[in-house]
Amino acid sequence: MKNPLHPLLLSLLFLVNVVSAQSFKPKQLREATIEQLHSAMQSGKLTAAQLVQLYLDRIEAYDKQGPFLNTIIMVNPKAMAEASRLDSLYKVTGKFVGPLHGIPVIVKDNYNTFDMPTTNGTLAMKKNIPPKDAFVIQRIREAGAIIIAKSNLAEFATSGNVSVSSILPGYSRNPYDTKRTTAGSSGGTAAAVAADFGTIGLGTDTGSSIRGHRRTRVWLVLDPRWAL
């Protein structure tokens, strides 16, 4: 005789698994660290695809509407596909491909990316697609990172005071106080990470293009020297 409770138990187990996979809440995204996100992935509470969608939702809600932070030049249209690919690999192997597995990264738009335009913040380079990735981009991709978006900057990274380009057009705004500067020229990346549009971000520094953000958003900045 078949147990009438058996189908019910299976249904309950299915619901528990679904709830578990969705138990990472949007509010947990606030200033989440790589370690915290990887722990959530390993415990089955979060996938790379879910993480990318959470960040995309924030970009949609706050970058070109609401507070109009204006930090993003272009969202990567392939970000979700890359996240799904990494999820599939993790499901099969049970291992991360690298230390940045599934981590969405904001990339200042003067880093060459072979699959997205690199504009340097200027309208003249709107359709410029480099033949290959910059070395840093190549390395973070190998480590499992997902480029979620290219960020605003001062044109050709020429200003340490503000981040404003001709391609958006417009100034990036400080998410902590939209009347205050983002600093430049990496202000798009700094403001995007502060607004939780990505877990971490890449900037570049000639003068104060990275260092200025420590004043305006209490940013943690890693600034390697040429000697290293």
N, C-alpha and C positions, 0 to 999 in steps of 0.2 A: 504493500500500500504506500502510495506517495505521501510524503509529508506536506500538508498544505501550507506550512509555514516557510518551506524552503524558498519559493519564489519571492516571498516577502523579505526574507533575510538577505537574499541577493540584491534586491532593490535597495534596501537600507545600506548595504555595504557600498553599492554604487554611489548613492547620495553622499555618503561619508567621504569617499574618495574625491568626488567633485568639489565638495565644500573645502576639503583639505587643500586641493590644488588652487583654490581661489581665495585662500585665507590671508594672502598678503594684501593688505589694505592700502589704498592710495595715500593715506596719511603717513604710512610708514616710509614713503618715498622721500620725505623731507630730510635732506642732508644725509641720506643713507650712504653707508660706506661700501666699498667693494666687498669687504669681509662679511658684512651683514647680508648683502644681496646674494653672495655665494652660499652662505649658510641657509638662506631661504630656498635656494635652488636645490641644494643637497637634501633638504628635509621634505622636498616635494610641494612646498608652499608657493613656489614661483617658477616660471619658465622664462627663458630669454625673450620669447615672443610677448608674453604678458608684460614684462618689464619695459620693452620697447613701446608697447601700446600705452602704458601709463605715462611715459615721458611724452609721447606724441600728443596725448590728450592735453597735457599741460601746455605744450607749445601752441596747440590749437586754441586753447582757452585764453592764454595770456600774452602771446607775442604780438599778434596783429589785431587784437581786440582787447577789451577790458583795460588793463593798465598800459597796453600797447608798448611793451618793452622793446620791441624792434631789435632784437638781438640776432635773429636768424636770417641769413641770406637765402639758404636753400635747405630744405629737409631732404634727406637721402631717400629716394623712392624705393631703394632696394634694402632698406634697413630691416623691414619685417621678414623678407625672404632670407636674409642672412641669419636673423635670429632663429627662424624655423630650422635652417640647416644645422645650426649649432645645437638646437634642442634635439634634433634627430641623432646627431653624433653622440650626445650625452646619454640619450636613451639606450643606444646600442652598446656603448663602451663603459658607461658609468664613470667616465673621467672627463675633466675639463680639458680642452685643447691647449690651454695656457693660463697664465695668471690673470688675464683680462677676459676670460671666457664669458661671453654674453653681456659684457658691460658696455652700455651706450656712451660714446665719447663725443663731445662737442669739439669740432676742429676749426680753428681760425682759418679764414678763407684765403690764406696765402701759403698753405701747405698744398703741394700738388697731389691730386687724387685722380687716378686714371679713369674713374667711372663717374666723376662729377666735375662740373666746371670749377676752375680755380680763378676767381675774379680779381683778387687783390683789392676788392672793394671798389673797383672802378668800372663804369659802364662800358668802357672800351674793351674790357676783357670778359664781358658777360657770357660769351659762348666759348671761352677758352678751355678746352679739355686737354690736359697734358697727356703725353704718351705713356707715362708711368708714374707710380706713386713716389712721393718723397720718401727718403730712408726711414724717417720716424713713422710715417703712415704704414709703410711696409712692415715694420717691426710690431706695431700695435695690432695690425690685422693678424699677423702670425701668432700673437699672444691671445687671440680670440676676441678682440674688441670689435664693437659694431659702431661704425661712424653713423651717428643718427642725424647730424646736421652740420652744415658749414656756417660759421658765425661771422657777424659783422666786424668791421675794423675800420680804422682810418685809412683813407685811400693810400695804397702802397705803404701802409704802416708808418705814416709820416708824422703822426701826432701823439705826444705823450699825455695830452690833456683830455681829449675826447675821442670817441669812436663814432665817426660819421662817414658814410660812403655815398657815392653817387648812384650805386646800383639799387639800394633799397627803395627810395632814398630816405635819408633821415638819420637822426641821432639814436643811439641805443640809450635806454634809460636804466637807472639803477633800481633794481627791484625792492631795495630796502627803503628808498626814498626817491621817487621818480623826478623830483626837482633837483637832485644832486647828480654830479657827473659819474660816469662809469670809469673814468680815466681812460687812457688810450695807450697804445693802439689796439690792445687785446681786450678792450672793454666789452665787445660782443660776447666773447667766450666767458669772461668773468661774470657778466650779468646773467648769461644763460645758465651757468652752473649754479649761481646763487639762487636762481629762480627754479632750480630743479628741473631743467630741461634735459639734463644728462648727468651722469654720475661724476665724471671728471671731464676736463677740457684741456686742449692744447692752445698755447699762445706762443708768441715770439717776442724777443726783447732786443731792442737796439739802445734805447735810452731808459725810459721808465715804463715801457710797454707792458711789462709784467709786474714790476715792483709797485707801480702806482695802485694796484688793486688791493694791496694789503691795507692801504689807508681807507679805501672807500667801502670795502665789504669784509674786512678781516679775513682775507683769503689766505690759505696756505699755498705758498708758491715754491716750487722746486725750480731753481734757475742754474743749470749746469754752466760751468765756465769752459772756455775754449781749451784751457790747459788740461781739462779732464777728458 
